[in-house]
Amino acid sequence: MLKYILAMQQELGEVVQELDWKWWRTRVAAEDWSKVRAELTDVLFFLISMFQLAGVDAEEMCDLYNIKLKENHERQDRRYDY
């Protein structure tokens, strides 16, 4: 599992490098969203791999996502008061 976490962390770093995140300097070039999407796809690949290692299939992954989405919406409605 650790190797997938580290790989995903690296890919997230590559996403950051494709974004114009340095607010203190003049923009060098416009962001290339096709490159950003490609790096995010790499992140997703490693994330899905980790779910598979944990024995989670696509249907369960969607169920888990929807449960968490509902929970997050409820938290937002309560302004994160627990």
C-alpha positions as CSV (number, residue, x, y, z in Angstrom):
1,M,0.0,0.0,0.0
2,L,2.8,2.4,0.9
3,K,4.3,2.3,-2.6
4,Y,0.9,3.4,-4.0
5,I,0.6,6.2,-1.5
6,L,4.1,7.5,-2.4
7,A,3.3,7.2,-6.1
8,M,0.1,9.1,-5.7
9,Q,1.9,11.8,-3.7
10,Q,4.4,12.1,-6.5
11,E,1.7,12.4,-9.1
12,L,0.0,15.1,-7.0
13,G,3.3,17.0,-7.0
14,E,3.2,16.8,-10.8
15,V,-0.3,18.2,-10.8
16,V,1.0,21.1,-8.7
17,Q,3.8,21.7,-11.2
18,E,1.3,22.0,-14.0
19,L,-0.6,24.7,-12.2
20,D,0.3,28.4,-11.9
21,W,0.5,28.3,-8.1
22,K,3.3,30.8,-7.5
23,W,1.2,33.9,-6.8
24,W,4.3,36.1,-6.1
25,R,5.6,36.0,-9.6
26,T,4.4,37.0,-13.0
27,R,2.5,34.3,-14.9
28,V,5.0,32.6,-17.2
29,A,2.4,30.7,-19.3
30,A,-1.2,29.7,-19.3
31,E,-2.0,26.4,-17.5
32,D,-2.2,23.5,-19.9
33,W,-5.3,21.7,-18.6
34,S,-4.7,18.7,-20.8
35,K,-1.5,18.1,-18.8
36,V,-3.3,18.7,-15.5
37,R,-6.0,16.2,-16.5
38,A,-3.4,13.6,-17.4
39,E,-1.6,13.9,-14.1
40,L,-5.0,13.7,-12.2
41,T,-5.7,10.5,-14.2
42,D,-2.4,9.1,-12.8
43,V,-3.5,10.1,-9.3
44,L,-6.8,8.3,-9.9
45,F,-5.0,5.2,-11.2
46,F,-3.1,4.8,-7.9
47,L,-6.1,5.6,-5.8
48,I,-8.2,2.9,-7.5
49,S,-5.2,0.5,-7.1
50,M,-5.3,1.1,-3.3
51,F,-9.0,0.5,-3.2
52,Q,-8.4,-2.8,-5.0
53,L,-5.7,-3.8,-2.6
54,A,-8.2,-3.2,0.2
55,G,-10.6,-5.5,-1.4
56,V,-13.0,-2.8,-2.6
57,D,-14.7,-3.2,-6.0
58,A,-16.1,-0.5,-8.2
59,E,-19.6,-0.8,-6.9
60,E,-18.5,-0.6,-3.3
61,M,-16.2,2.3,-4.1
62,C,-19.2,4.2,-5.5
63,D,-21.3,3.3,-2.5
64,L,-18.6,4.5,-0.1
65,Y,-18.3,7.8,-2.1
66,N,-22.0,8.4,-2.0
67,I,-22.2,7.8,1.8
68,K,-19.3,10.2,2.4
69,L,-20.9,12.8,0.0
70,K,-24.1,12.7,1.9
71,E,-22.3,13.0,5.2
72,N,-20.3,16.0,3.9
73,H,-23.4,17.7,2.6
74,E,-25.0,17.2,6.0
75,R,-22.0,18.7,7.7
76,Q,-22.1,21.7,5.4
77,D,-25.8,22.2,6.2
78,R,-24.8,22.2,9.9
79,R,-21.8,24.4,9.2
80,Y,-19.6,21.6,10.5
81,D,-21.1,21.7,14.0
82,Y,-20.7,18.2,15.2
